């Protein structure tokens, strides 16, 4: 399918970054982070993303308009913070996106 669940897109980076570190193969982290960074380029006003992302292999778009901080969505936001922590708090864009999402949750 060309549609992915938001929580799946955002939950593999920590594992693949760790795998890259222990194997010495940086390509594991690079590929996983590229997928997340492409989704983050879609940016929303609230910092919250719909639960489905559509991929045509040329462009990404929202696959629906449903936003969830439960099933199919919550781990995406949690992992933004975990990625920032794993990176030694140096990759500020992930913390900024996490903060924006939390603000979006509080505003809903």
C-alpha positions as CSV (number, residue, x, y, z in Angstrom):
1,X,0.0,0.0,0.0
2,X,1.1,3.6,-0.6
3,X,-0.4,4.7,2.7
4,X,1.4,4.4,6.1
5,X,0.2,4.8,9.6
6,X,1.7,7.9,11.3
7,X,2.8,6.0,14.4
8,X,4.7,3.5,12.3
9,X,6.6,6.2,10.4
10,X,7.7,7.9,13.6
11,X,8.7,4.9,15.8
12,X,11.6,3.2,14.0
13,X,14.2,6.0,14.1
14,X,15.4,5.3,17.7
15,X,15.9,1.6,16.9
16,X,17.7,2.2,13.6
17,X,19.9,4.9,15.0
18,X,21.0,2.5,17.7
19,X,21.5,-0.2,15.1
20,X,23.7,2.2,13.1
21,X,25.7,3.0,16.2
22,X,26.4,-0.6,17.3
23,X,27.1,-1.9,13.7
24,X,29.0,1.1,12.5
25,X,26.7,1.3,9.5
26,X,25.4,4.8,9.4
27,X,23.1,4.1,6.4
28,X,20.6,2.5,8.8
29,X,20.1,5.8,10.6
30,X,20.2,7.9,7.5
31,X,17.4,6.0,5.8
32,X,15.2,5.9,8.8
33,X,15.7,9.6,9.6
34,X,15.0,10.6,5.9
35,X,11.6,9.0,6.2
36,X,10.7,11.0,9.3
37,X,12.2,14.2,7.9
38,X,10.1,14.0,4.8
39,X,6.9,13.7,6.9
40,X,8.0,16.6,9.0
41,X,8.3,18.8,5.8
42,X,4.5,18.5,5.5
43,X,4.2,20.7,8.7
44,X,0.8,21.7,10.0
45,X,-0.3,24.8,11.9
46,X,-1.1,22.8,15.0
47,X,1.9,20.5,14.9
48,X,-0.5,17.6,14.8
49,X,-0.5,15.2,11.8
50,X,-3.3,13.0,10.4
51,X,-3.1,9.3,11.2
52,X,-2.3,8.3,7.6
53,X,0.4,9.6,5.2
54,X,0.1,8.8,1.5
55,X,3.3,8.2,-0.5
56,X,3.4,8.3,-4.3
57,X,7.2,7.8,-4.2
58,X,7.5,11.3,-5.6
59,X,5.5,13.2,-3.0
60,X,4.0,12.7,0.4
61,X,0.5,14.0,1.4
62,X,-2.0,13.5,4.1
63,X,-4.0,10.3,3.6
64,X,-6.9,11.5,5.8
65,X,-7.8,14.3,8.1
66,X,-8.2,12.3,11.4
67,X,-5.8,13.3,14.1
68,X,-5.2,11.0,17.1
69,X,-3.1,11.2,20.2
70,X,-4.1,7.7,20.9
71,X,-4.1,4.7,18.6
72,X,-2.1,5.2,15.3
73,X,-0.7,8.6,16.4
74,X,0.7,8.8,19.9
75,X,4.0,7.1,19.5
76,X,4.9,9.5,16.6
77,X,4.9,12.4,19.0
78,X,6.6,10.5,21.8
79,X,9.4,9.5,19.4
80,X,10.1,13.1,18.4
81,X,11.2,13.7,22.0
82,X,13.1,10.3,22.2
83,X,15.0,11.1,19.0
84,X,16.0,14.5,20.4
85,X,17.2,12.9,23.7
86,X,19.0,10.1,21.8
87,X,20.8,12.7,19.8
88,X,22.3,14.3,22.9
89,X,19.7,17.1,22.7
90,X,21.5,18.6,19.7
91,X,18.9,18.1,17.0
92,X,16.6,20.9,18.0
93,X,14.2,20.5,15.1
94,X,12.8,17.3,16.8
95,X,12.3,19.0,20.1
96,X,10.7,22.0,18.4
97,X,8.3,19.7,16.5
98,X,7.5,17.8,19.7
99,X,6.8,21.1,21.6
100,X,4.6,22.3,18.7
101,X,2.6,19.1,18.8
102,X,2.2,19.3,22.6
103,X,0.9,22.9,22.2
104,X,-1.5,21.6,19.5
105,X,-2.8,19.0,21.8
106,X,-3.3,21.5,24.6
107,X,-5.2,23.8,22.2
108,X,-7.6,21.1,21.1
